[in-house]
Amino acid sequence: MFGNGRLSLDELRRNLDTMMLESELAEGVSVEEIIVGGVESLRVTAGSDIDDNVLVWFHGGGYVMGSPHGYRHAAAALSRALGSAVVLPDYRLAPEHPFPAALDDAVAVVDALVSEYGPEHTVVGGDSAGGGLTVASLVHARDRGAVLPAAAVAVSPLADFTASGDSVATNRDTDPVITERSLGMLAATYLRGHDRDHPLASPVFADLSALPPILLLASDSEILLDDAVRIHQRVHAAGGDSALSVYADTCHAWTLFTDFLPRARDGVAEIADFARKVLP
């Protein structure tokens, strides 16, 4: 998949982290290596006035790339906007660790932080694959009878490996990041024989009842737009609390780029406003 004269997966992973760490972290940002629920993680804080809440953020990368180290800038922006610590779990990646390894790590981290901070002080979120993982971890926790966090956030969630959303076709020419072909490659790498509509891999097909409030953000030009739209619709249909914001003039997972993209700063501010409404 990643060979044939092209960059290897290891090279792609390094290049992605390098791209996301081009600038130095701002003064006042602290990064601490921690273990949460048996999973290596980073705890990122920005500023000295940090409250007793925590935001767990699952990185994107299609379940094959991405890392907490590459997300330090994004976590710092979220921490600064929210005034809380942000924990970045280093969940296991495919193909070395296919489904459900990432989910197993995610639920272990959420369980541990909910236990440590209290559910009313805990918000879970993520972008792209991390957004899908966020929703899947909530479904998994509910089905186990576990205590759920106060709220959740999913930015540009990758939540349908069957690529059945209308936006896969309608936004084919406007999404520079993800294609239907790349979705198929990621599905084959991550799922390794599991059904593409498995509700814990593609949570648009899950029962989305009895979940905490969720904020969904998506770009109007990305092919995953309908993943966010359908999660929003299914949560509402199940009697839940969901908010959907669709941003124009931006790209997939744009909230990562607060250093130079005003719409990213808008998205992070919306995430912080949403979280503050549910946190003490």
Secondary structure as UniProt FT lines:
FT   TURN            4..5
FT   HELIX           9..20
FT   TURN            27..28
FT   STRAND          29..36
FT   TURN            37..38
FT   STRAND          39..46
FT   STRAND          54..58
FT   TURN            62..64
FT   HELIX           69..71
FT   HELIX           72..82
FT   STRAND          85..89
FT   TURN            94..96
FT   TURN            99..100
FT   HELIX           101..117
FT   HELIX           119..121
FT   STRAND          122..127
FT   HELIX           129..144
FT   STRAND          151..155
FT   TURN            161..162
FT   HELIX           167..170
FT   TURN            171..174
FT   HELIX           180..191
FT   TURN            192..193
FT   TURN            196..197
FT   TURN            199..201
FT   HELIX           203..205
FT   STRAND          214..219
FT   TURN            220..221
FT   TURN            223..224
FT   HELIX           225..237
FT   TURN            238..239
FT   STRAND          242..247
FT   TURN            252..253
FT   HELIX           254..256
FT   TURN            258..260
FT   HELIX           262..278
//
